[in-house]
Amino acid sequence: MGGSTVTRADLSDAVHQQVGLSRTESADLVKSILDHVTETLVDGETVKLSSFGTFMVRSKSGRMGRNPKTGEEVPITPRRVLVFRPSHVLKDLINGTDSGEEG
C-alpha cells in the first residue's frame, strides 16, 4: 500500500494478497463491506469495529453563525454529521504505547 492515502484499490489489493481471492472478488468484497457500512450509517445506526473504533451519525441543530470576514450573521441549517471515535487499542498503536501499560 504505497502513498500517503489508502484507497479502495489498495484495500482490494491487500485482500487479494492476504486472502487469496481473485482481484475481482477482492474488489467486490471491499465494495460490499463499504456499502453495508454506508447503508447502516445512512439509517442512523452506529458501526462499531472492535479494536478499531466507532462510526456514528450525530444530529446538529440549526443555529446562527457569523461570517468571520464581514461579521454578518448567517443561519446554519440543521444537519447530520459523521463522527468517528477511535478505540483505545487504535489510539495506543498510533501513539506507540502498549494498551496494557499503566501511566
VENPEDA-V861268 format. One record per residue. RES is the residue in one letter. SS is DSSP state (~ for helix, > for strand, _ for the rest). Layout:
RES/SS, RES/SS
//
This chain:
M/_, G/_, G/_, S/_, T/_, V/_, T/_, R/~, A/~, D/~, L/~, S/~, D/~, A/~, V/~, H/~, Q/~, Q/~, V/~, G/_, L/_, S/_, R/~, T/~, E/~, S/~, A/~, D/~, L/~, V/~, K/~, S/~, I/~, L/~, D/~, H/~, V/~, T/~, E/~, T/~, L/~, V/~, D/_, G/_, E/_, T/_, V/>, K/>, L/>, S/_, S/_, F/_, G/>, T/>, F/>, M/>, V/>, R/>, S/>, K/>, S/_, G/_, R/>, M/>, G/>, R/>, N/_, P/_, K/_, T/_, G/_, E/_, E/>, V/>, P/>, I/>, T/_, P/_, R/>, R/>, V/>, L/>, V/>, F/>, R/>, P/>, S/_, H/~, V/~, L/~, K/~, D/~, L/~, I/~, N/~, G/_, T/_, D/_, S/_, G/_, E/_, E/_, G/_
//
